[in-house]
Structures are given as structure tokens and as C-alpha cells.
Amino acid sequence: MNYLLLSSLSFVVGIIVGLTGVGGASLITPMLIFIFQVPPSIAVSSDVVAATLMKVVGSYKHWQQRTLDLQVVTWLALGSVPGSLTGVGILYLIKHNEAFNLDGILLRLLGVAMLFVALSALAQLLLKNFIPQLKLPEPPKFDLKTHSGRMLTLAVGAVLGCVVGMTSVSSGSMFALVLISFFRLDSRKLVGTDLFQAAILLIFTSVGHLCLGTVNWSLVLPIWLGTVPGVLIGAKLCKITPQPALRFVIYAILVMVSWKLVYQA
């Protein structure tokens, strides 16, 4: 294992996350599988633990700045945390059932989750930039002052949390789409709310994966060394980089990578 290369590539991923907000798991997990030949079960678990520190650092900064919505974070977390632990529990059952191949199942799940995330984000980006006059039906807004709004938030959080628990993908990307679609958060609070809920979710998910016994610390530490400074630099570069073109390239790459994951599985 070339740990210097792993830290260097993780640094690049950190910059991309800081620049675009595209989830690090969507890039680091495939990188571990394809470039470093890490088994999918170890890649997913190690990436979950590695991504936690990056999310915690970013969310703490936004908490200091008060650029987040704590009410939304609370109700999403109440659904996503048990959902993620359920996902980890499903992995535990699969791992201890000799009739199933955990790595093969994870490879396909990871590819499907990434493909869905990338295609959803890519479609939204293309429609917004090339057909701005197109008026699509707006999804309902979740009102957290009502019982139904809280229950819907819990349900959405639980479903996405389960996906994160099983694949490590979408702790940021899909939740960001939810925050935009169902809560209409403004840009000042969107990133902070997304990071904060992702940090809470990943802390509990990390504990679950540590109990699963598939975390490789020799992978986690080099990823930390690369992603943390990378995301801080990316956040600074964000002010001078054209976002639409950069996001389009990243999402297109994610579509190709996820398709390869599904095909390979």
C-alpha cells in the first residue's frame, strides 16, 4: 500500500469537497476499491470513519458562525441515526450469513446509491443552468411545527440514513437535495445544516462500523492527513472557482464510476 499516494489523492478529494460540496465518500470509496484494491466492506467502513472527522471540523465552524438550522438538524438526525444503525445491522447479518457475499452485495449497493445521487444532482444542475425558465412541480415543504412535517422528516432521514449505513454514500449529497427541496433553506444555512447533520449521522455510523470489525486504521489515518487540510483549502478556493462547470465535471465522473461499480458487481 502506497500511503503517500493515498494521502495525496485524499488531499485532492478534500479540495473537491471544499469546492463543490460533493460528498467525499462518493470519491474516496471507489478510489480505495479501484486504485488500492481494497475489499468493498473495508473500503466502506474505513471511509465512514475517515469522513467523520472532516464533517465534524466543517460543522463546528458553521456552528460557531451560527450558519445552520438546529431544528432541521435535530429532526433529521432523529431519523437518520437509527436508520444508519439499521443499515449497519443489515451488513452485520449479511457478513455472518455464509450464503451471501458481503463484498459483492456492497459493490452493487454502492454503485446503485452513487448512480442515483449523481444522476439526481446532475439533472438538477443541467435543468437549472440550461433551462432556467422550466417550472417543475415543487415538492411539498416540510413544516416542523406540525406533526405530519416531523413524521415525514423522520421518515426521509431514516431511509437516507440506512443508505449511508450500508454504503457510506450520500451523507451530504442526498441530504443537501432534501434540504433544498423540502425545507427551502437559503444558501447561508444550507451547507452548515448539511454538514452538521452529516457529522452527527457519521459519528453513530462510525461506531456501528467499528463494531462490525471492518475498519482499517492504516487507511483511515492517511485519508485524514489528506482530506482535512484539503477541505479547508477548497473552501477558500470556492470564492474564485466557477461552480457550475466544476460540479458538472465531478457529477459526470461520479456517473461513470458508479456505472462501473454496478457493472463490475
C-alpha positions in Angstrom: 0.0 0.0 0.0 1.4 3.4 -1.0 0.2 5.6 1.9 1.8 8.7 0.4 -0.3 8.3 -2.7 -3.4 7.7 -0.6 -2.9 10.9 1.4 -2.1 12.8 -1.8 -5.3 11.6 -3.6 -7.3 12.2 -0.4 -6.0 15.8 -0.3 -7.3 16.3 -3.9 -10.7 14.8 -2.8 -10.7 17.2 0.2 -10.2 20.2 -2.1 -13.0 19.0 -4.4 -15.3 18.6 -1.3 -14.5 22.1 -0.1 -15.0 23.5 -3.6 -18.2 21.8 -4.7 -19.8 20.2 -1.7 -19.8 16.8 -3.5 -19.6 14.1 -0.8 -16.1 12.7 -0.1 -17.5 9.1 0.2 -18.6 9.2 -3.4 -15.0 9.7 -4.4 -12.9 8.1 -1.7 -14.7 4.7 -1.5 -14.3 4.0 -5.3 -10.7 5.2 -5.1 -9.9 2.7 -2.4 -11.6 -0.1 -4.4 -10.3 0.6 -7.8 -6.8 2.2 -7.2 -5.8 0.5 -4.0 -7.7 -2.8 -4.4 -9.3 -2.6 -1.0 -12.3 -5.0 -0.5 -15.6 -3.1 -0.6 -16.6 -3.9 3.0 -13.3 -2.5 4.4 -13.4 0.5 2.0 -16.9 1.5 3.0 -16.2 1.2 6.8 -12.8 2.9 6.7 -14.3 5.7 4.6 -17.2 6.2 7.0 -14.7 6.7 9.9 -12.4 8.9 7.8 -15.2 11.1 6.6 -16.4 11.7 10.2 -13.5 13.9 11.2 -13.8 16.1 8.0 -17.6 16.6 8.6 -17.0 17.4 12.3 -14.4 20.0 11.6 -16.6 21.7 9.0 -19.8 21.5 11.1 -18.1 23.0 14.2 -17.0 26.0 12.1 -20.6 26.6 10.9 -21.9 26.1 14.5 -19.6 28.9 15.6 -20.9 31.1 12.8 -24.5 30.1 13.5 -25.0 29.3 9.8 -27.2 26.3 10.3 -30.8 25.4 11.3 -30.6 23.3 14.5 -34.3 22.4 14.4 -33.9 20.8 10.9 -30.7 19.1 12.1 -32.4 17.6 15.2 -35.4 16.1 13.4 -33.3 14.7 10.5 -30.8 13.2 13.0 -33.6 11.5 14.9 -34.5 9.6 11.8 -31.1 9.2 10.2 -29.2 7.9 13.2 -31.4 4.8 13.8 -31.7 4.4 10.1 -27.9 4.2 9.7 -27.6 1.8 12.6 -30.2 -0.4 10.9 -28.1 -0.3 7.7 -25.0 -1.4 9.7 -27.1 -4.1 11.3 -28.2 -5.4 7.9 -24.5 -5.5 6.9 -23.7 -7.5 10.1 -26.4 -10.1 9.2 -25.1 -10.4 5.7 -21.5 -10.7 6.9 -22.4 -13.6 9.2 -24.5 -15.4 6.6 -22.3 -17.7 4.5 -24.9 -17.8 1.8 -24.2 -14.2 0.9 -21.0 -12.5 -0.4 -20.8 -9.2 1.5 -18.2 -7.6 -0.8 -20.3 -8.4 -3.9 -23.5 -7.1 -2.4 -21.8 -4.0 -1.1 -20.2 -3.3 -4.5 -23.6 -3.3 -6.2 -25.3 -1.3 -3.4 -22.6 1.3 -3.5 -22.8 1.6 -7.3 -26.6 2.0 -7.3 -26.5 4.6 -4.4 -23.8 6.6 -6.2 -25.6 6.4 -9.6 -28.8 7.7 -8.0 -27.1 10.5 -6.2 -25.0 11.6 -9.2 -27.9 11.4 -11.7 -30.2 13.4 -9.4 -27.6 16.1 -8.8 -26.6 16.2 -12.5 -30.2 16.5 -13.7 -30.9 19.3 -11.2 -27.7 21.1 -12.3 -28.5 20.8 -16.0 -32.1 22.0 -15.7 -31.1 24.9 -13.5 -28.4 26.2 -15.9 -29.7 25.3 -19.3 -33.5 25.5 -18.9 -33.9 28.1 -16.1 -37.4 29.0 -17.4 -38.7 25.5 -16.9 -41.1 25.4 -14.0 -41.1 22.0 -12.4 -43.7 21.0 -9.8 -42.3 21.8 -6.4 -42.3 19.1 -3.7 -44.2 19.8 -0.5 -42.5 21.9 2.1 -42.0 20.1 5.5 -43.3 22.2 8.3 -41.6 21.1 11.5 -44.2 22.8 13.6 -46.7 20.2 12.5 -46.9 16.5 13.4 -47.0 15.4 9.7 -44.0 17.6 8.9 -42.0 16.0 11.7 -43.0 12.4 10.8 -42.1 13.0 7.1 -38.7 14.4 8.2 -38.1 11.4 10.4 -39.0 9.0 7.5 -36.8 10.7 5.0 -33.9 10.8 7.5 -34.4 7.1 8.3 -34.3 6.0 4.6 -31.2 8.1 3.7 -29.5 7.1 7.0 -30.0 3.4 6.1 -28.3 4.0 2.7 -25.4 5.8 4.4 -25.0 3.0 7.0 -24.8 0.4 4.2 -22.8 2.2 1.6 -21.2 5.3 3.2 -22.6 7.3 0.2 -24.9 10.4 0.4 -24.4 11.6 4.0 -24.0 15.0 2.3 -25.2 14.9 -1.3 -28.7 13.4 -0.9 -29.4 15.3 2.4 -28.4 18.5 0.6 -31.1 17.8 -2.0 -33.6 17.1 0.7 -32.8 20.4 2.5 -33.2 22.3 -0.8 -36.4 20.5 -1.9 -38.4 20.0 1.4 -37.1 22.8 3.7 -36.2 25.6 1.2 -33.1 26.6 3.2 -31.2 29.6 2.0 -27.6 29.2 0.8 -26.2 30.6 4.0 -27.6 27.8 6.2 -27.7 25.0 3.6 -24.1 23.9 3.8 -23.8 24.3 7.6 -27.0 22.4 8.2 -26.0 19.6 5.8 -22.5 19.3 7.4 -23.8 19.3 10.9 -26.4 16.6 10.4 -23.9 14.6 8.4 -21.4 14.8 11.3 -24.0 13.5 13.8 -25.0 10.8 11.4 -21.4 9.7 10.7 -20.4 9.6 14.4 -23.0 7.0 15.1 -22.5 5.2 11.8 -18.7 5.0 12.6 -19.4 3.4 15.9 -21.5 0.8 14.1 -18.8 0.1 11.6 -16.2 -0.2 14.3 -18.3 -2.8 16.0 -18.7 -4.6 12.6 -14.9 -5.0 12.6 -14.2 -3.9 9.0 -12.4 -0.6 9.7 -8.7 -0.5 8.7 -7.0 2.3 10.6 -3.9 2.1 8.3 -6.3 3.5 5.7 -8.2 6.0 7.9 -5.1 7.9 9.2 -3.6 8.7 5.7 -7.1 9.8 4.5 -7.4 12.1 7.5 -4.0 13.6 6.7 -5.1 14.4 3.2 -8.8 15.4 3.4 -8.8 17.7 6.4 -6.3 20.3 5.0 -7.7 19.7 1.5 -11.2 20.7 2.5 -10.0 23.8 4.3 -8.1 24.9 1.1 -11.0 24.0 -1.1 -13.3 26.2 1.0 -11.0 29.2 0.4 -10.8 28.5 -3.4 -14.5 28.2 -3.6 -14.9 32.0 -3.8 -12.9 32.2 -7.1 -13.8 29.0 -8.9 -16.8 28.8 -11.4 -19.0 26.3 -9.6 -21.4 25.1 -12.4 -18.7 23.8 -14.7 -16.7 22.2 -11.9 -19.8 20.4 -10.5 -20.8 19.2 -13.9 -17.4 17.5 -14.4 -17.5 15.9 -10.9 -21.0 14.6 -11.3 -20.2 13.2 -14.8 -17.2 11.4 -13.3 -19.4 10.0 -10.5 -21.9 8.7 -13.0 -19.1 6.8 -14.9 -17.6 5.5 -11.6 -20.9 4.3 -10.2 -21.8 2.6 -13.5 -18.5 0.7 -13.4 -19.3 -0.4 -9.8 -22.7 -1.7 -10.8 -21.3 -3.4 -13.9 -18.3 -4.9 -12.1 -20.6 -6.3 -9.4 
